[in-house]
Amino acid sequence: MLIDHDLIESDHAHVLHSLYHPSAHQAMKLWVRGQGAIVTDMHGQEFIDGLSGLWNVNVGHGREELARAAYEQMQQLAYYSSYVGSSNLPTIKLGEKLAELMYPSINTFFFTSGGAESTESSFKTARFYWKAVGKPDKVKFISRIKGYHGVTMAAMSATGLPAYWPMFEPRVPGFVHIDSPYPYRFVNPTPEVSDGIAAANLLEAAILREGPETVAGFIAEPIQGAGGVIVPQDDYFQRIREICDTYEVLLIADEVITGFGRTGRWFGLEDYGIEPDIIQFAKGITSGYVPLGGIGVNDTIRDVIETVPGEKRWMHAFTYSGHPTSCAVALANIDLIEREGLVARAAEVGAHMNNALNELGTLAGVGNVRGKGMMAAVELVADKATKAPFPPAENVGGRVQKEMTSRGLFTRVVGDTICIAPPLVTPVETIDRMVAIIGESITAVCQ
């Protein structure tokens, strides 16, 4: 116990954690092992990993194949810069592989260390493109309330979760938010059209309000993850694509969470039959085993990057872009996803998971159950009829989270919304146990 105490004290003394405040870190878990869909803490207690680490451990914990890929690449070439004039084999092979898997119009990739760097790269690339084609005033970006795109300065300014803003403001100028499509709570201002079309039309209104000549891009997650697993209406993104085309606005798909099988497709917008102009990715590309992210640009943007004069080049870079070891792990990870049929499995087991979760809808306190593939959420409300939330002082979400943890499920609760995204390899019996724990925990708090 003395060792445990010393470790915890050392953590408090020397580490600032993400979203840190000491009051939220008193009952920290010190994780020491992971296998499949199970993680183990320093006391030997096992927990179902209900959020795949942080939406990213798609192939599950403890995969020797990924450790071996890193080891073998490190023995050969652990790192070398991939600045212009240099490259390496894993980076080239990963680009080729992504071109096979990605939307047909996207064949060219720039690699980053993670999601927020990918967001920054998308914004800079969009501005570069419009300047290069003679429309330098197109610099603004529109995003959505409840969207999450990272918390570096520009990414935070696009993120539509206000809790991330106050202590770091002023935000970067040129960022505008519109309401989320959020089917459970969206209020249609124009009932002559469907909710999906009405929600998409908010983008058109914002573009016209700002001036189409000033808007560079619209960034959106196919499913809003950190905002509460919000699955849009079926006709939403087709209308979004039409609006972007009409007003010459680049559509940026933030697939950091939805990419690499999470939704039951390789990429989330596939379900809606459209293609983005820029896609950004991270998390599932390596299943979180090593840091890696990136963006893909369509052929039109690539052609502009290729043909500008040298003095106007795409002057964007990261030290770890195209990191050989990270790219080698990504290739091994993608190989696992393909060989084990994990995309199809996410669709099949995800349907089972969502059906099981839907049965919790009759419980007191459950307002809405939603999801797609291996992503889901259970939203808790004080009044089912009015959808009124619980008073924040009651800390219902926090209490349910505590009950789930005590029963062996570790996942994330956003406000009073339980977020669920287990590894794509999670056995069906583990899914069923996870759903049972969620139901037991809600009942313990809300009944």
N, C-alpha and C positions, 0 to 999 in steps of 0.2 A: 504493500500500500504506500510505503514511503516513496518508492520509485514512481508510482502513479502520481502522487502529490507533486513530486519534483518536476515531472514532465508537464503537468498542468500549470504549475507556477512559471516554468520556463516559457511555455507558450504565451501566457499572459504578459510576461516581461519583454519578449523579443519578437512577437509576431503580430502584425496588424492584419486581420482577416477581412475578406470582402464583406461589405455592408456592416462594418464593425461598430459595435457598442458593447462595453463590458457586461451590461445587464443582460444581453442576449447570448452571452458566451459562458454563463456560469455552469451550465450542464452540458458542456461540450462533449462530443464523441471523439475519441482518438482511434481512428481506424487503422488496423494493422494487416488486414488480409481481405482478399476478395476472390470468390470462385463462382463463376456462372452469374446467377442473379442474387447471390448472397454476399453480404459484407460482414466482417467480424471486427468487434472493437477490442480494446486492450484488455478487457476482462474476459474475453472469450465468448461474449454474447453474440449470437448471430441475428442478422436482420435481413429481411427482404429489401433489396434496393429498389424502391418504388419510383425512383427518378433517374435511373441509369447514371448515377454519379451527379451529373448536372445536365440531363437530357442527352448524354453523349456516349455512354458505354454500350454501344449497339450490339456488339458481338459478345458481351458479357465479360466478366472479370477473369483474370488468370489465364489468358490465352497464350500458351507457350509460343505459338506461331509468330505472334507479334513481337515478343521478346527476342526470339531468334532472328527475326528480320532486322531489328535494331542492332543486335550484337554483330551480325554478319556485315552490315553496312558500316558500322563503327570500326570494325577491323580493317575495312578496305579504304573508306574515306568518310570519316565522321562528319566533317564540315569543310566546305569551301564556299566562298562568296559566289553568288550567281548574278552579280552585277553584269551589265552589258559587257560582252567580251569573254564571259565565262559561263559554263553550264556544267551539269553532271547527269549521269545516266538515270538515276531515280526520278529527277525532275522531268526529264524528257518523257520517260515512260509513263509517269503519272499524267502529264498533259495529254498524251495519246489516249490513255485509258478514259480520262474524263470526257474527251471528245466523243468516245464511243457511247458513253452512258448518258451524256447531257442532252439538253434540248438541241434539236438539229442545227439551229442557227448559231449555236455557241460552241466554238472550237478552240478558243485561245484563253489561256489562264495565267494569272499572276498569283503567287503564293505569299501568304502572310503567316503570322504566328497564332492567329485566332480571330474570333468574330468581330471584335471592335476594330481591329486593324483592317478587316475586310470591309466594314462599313465606311471607314475613312477612305479606303481605296476606291470604293464605289462612288463616293461623293466627288473625290478629286478627278476621277476618270470622266464622270458626267460633265463636270465643269470644263475639263480639258477638251472634250469632244465638241461642246457648243462653241468654245472659243476658236477651235481649229476650223470649224465650218462657218465662221463669220457671224455668230450670234452670241457675243460676249456678255450680253445682259441676262442670259439665262443662267442664273446662279442659285435660285431658291430651291428648297426641297420641301415636299409635302409628305407627311407621315400621319399615323393614326394614333388617337388616344388608345391606351392599353397596348401599344406596340412596344417592343423592346429591341433595340439595335446596338446595345453596348453603352458604356458609360465614360469613354473618353469624351473630350469636349464637344466635338461635332456629333458624335454618336449619341451622347447624352441629350443633346439638343433635339435630335430626332426622336429619341425614346419618349413615348407618350405616357409615362408613369410618373406623375408629379413628385412622388416621394424622393426621386433621385435628383431633383433640381435644387432645392432651396439653399443648401450650404455651399453650392458651387457656382451660383449665378453671379453675374449675368450669363445667360446662355449665348451661344454663337448666333449672331443675327442671320436672317434668311431662312429660318425654319418655321413651318406652319403645320398645325395639326387639324385633322378632321376627325369626326366621330368614327368609332369602330362599327362594323356591321353587326356585331354582337347579337345574334338572333334572339336570345332570351330577353334582352332589354331594349333593343332598338325600337324607337318610336318613329314610325314612317310619317314624314311631313307631307308626302304626296301619295295618298292611298290609291290613286288611279294607276300607279305602277307597283310592281312587287317590292317587297322589303329589300331584296338584293339590289335591284336597280336603283331604288331610292337611296340606299346607302352608298352605292357607287357614284351616284350623281352629286354627292357632296364633294367629290373630287373635282368634278367639272365646275361647280360653283366656286370652289376655292381658287382654281386656276383662273377663272374669269375675274374674280375679285382681285387677285394679285397681279393679273396681266399675263397672258400666255407667253409674252416675249421675255418674261423674267423667270419662268419656272423651268428648272433643269430636269427634275426628276421626281417621281413618286416612289417611295420605298414602302414595302409591305411584306409581312410574313404570310405565306399561304394559310397557315394556322397560327394565330397569335399565341405564343407559348407562355412566356412569363406573365403575360397579362391575364392568364386564366384559361388557357387552351380554348380559344374562341374559334370555332369552325364557321366560316362565312356561308352565306346562302349560296346555293348551287349556281345562280346566275350572276353573282357579284363580279367575279374576275373577268368574265367575258366583256362586261360593260366597262370595267376599268381599262382593259386593253384598248377598247374602242376610243375611250376618252383620251388616253395617252397618245394614240395615233392621230386623233383629230387635232390636238393642240401641240404636237411635237414635244412631248414630254417623255423622257426615258422611264421605262418601268423597271425598277430594281427589285428583284425578288430576294428577300432575306431568308435563305434556306439553311441558316445555321443550325436550327433545330430540325426542320422537316426533311433535310437532305439525307441520302444514303439509307433509305428504307423505312424511316420512322412512321410514315403515314400509310405504308402498304404499297407505295410506289417508290421508285428511286428518288424522285423529287416531287415536291408537293403540288406544284402548279400543273403537273401532268393530269390530275383529276379534272381540271377545268378546260383542258384543250387549248391552252394558250402558251406562248413563250415570252419570257422577259427579254429585255435588252441587255441587262446585266444581272448576273446571279452571284450572290455571295454565300460562302459556305465555311464551315469549320466543324467543331464537335465530332459528328459521326464519321468524318472522313478518316480518322485514325481511331475511332471509338475511344478517344480521350487518352490513349496510351502515351502519346507525345503531342506537344502543341503543334497544330497546323490549321491554317485556314486559307482562304483565297477568294478571288473573284473570277468569273468567266465573262467575257464580253462577246457580243455577237459579231458577225463578220463585218458589218458596216462600221462599227467602232474600231475593230482591228485594222481595217483598211485605212481609216483616218490616221491612226497611230503610226502606221507604216509609211504614210506618204507626206507627213508634215516636214518642213525643212528642219535640219539638224538643230538650229538655234531655238526651235519651238518644240523640242522633243518632250516626250512624256516623262517629266523629271520627278519620278516617284520611286521610292525605294525603301527596303527594310534590310537590315543586316542578315536576318534569318530567312529572307525570301528564298524559296527553293532549297530549303535545308535538306541535304541528302538523306540523313537518317530519318527525318520526319516523312519525307516522300516515300522512302522504302517501306516504312511502317504502313503508310496509307495504301500502298499497293498490296501489301499482304492482307490488310484489313478488307479491302475491296474484294480480294480473292476469296476470303472467308465468306463474306456476304453472298457472293455468287455461288460458291461450291455448296454452301449449306442452304441455299434457297431462302435466305432470311427476309428478302423483300416480300415474297409470296407468303412466307410464314407470318410476317407482321400483319398482313391483310387478314389472314385466316384466324390467327390467335387473337389479333386485335378485335375482330368481330365478336369472338367469344367473350373477350374481356369487356367490351362495351355493352354487350347484351346482359352480362352478369351485373355490371354496374347499374344498368337501367332498372334492374329489379329493386335497387335501393331507393328508387323514386317514391315509393310509398312510405318511407320512414319519415317520422316527424323531423322537421328541420331541413329536409332535402328539397331544394327548389328546382334545380336543373342538373341533369346529367348529360354530358356531351363528349364527343371525341371522334377520332378517325384513326384507324390503324392502332399503333401502340402508343397513342396519346389520348388522354381522357381527363375530365375534370368533374368533380361533384361540387356544386355550389350550394352552400347552406344559407337559408333565409329564415327570418323570424315568422313570416306569414306567407304561406304558399299562394294564397289568392291574390295578394297585392304585390308579392315579390319583395316586400320590405326587408331590408337587411337587419341583422342583429345589431344592437347598439355596440359600438367599438369597445366600450368599457366592459362588456361581458366576455370579451376575448374568446368567443366560441371557437374560432378556427384554431387558436393556440391550444385550447383545452383538448380539442379533438386530436390535434397533432400529438400531444402528450400521451393520450390514450393509445393512439396507434403505435407510438414508439414503445410503450410498455408492453404491447402485444407482439412486438417483433417486426414492425414495418417502419422503415425510415423513408419519408418522402417530404415533399415541400407543400406548405399551405400558404397561399397568397391571400391575405385578408381572411375571408371565410370560404375560400375555394380550395379544395383539395386537388392538387395536381398529380397526375399519375402518368409515368412513362418508363416502365420497366425495360430491361434489356430485351432485345428482339429474340433472344434464345430462352427466355423464361419459360419453364415448363408449365403446362396448363394447370396442373395441380397447385403450383405455386401462385399462379394467377388467381385461382379460386380461393386459396387461403388469404391472399391479399385483399380480395373483395370482401371476404368474411370479416377480416379485421377492420376494414373501413366501416362496414355496417355496424359491428359491435361498438366501435368507438363513437360513431354518431349517436347511436342509441344511448350510450352511457352519458353523453353530454346533453342531448336534446330532448330526452324523454322524461 
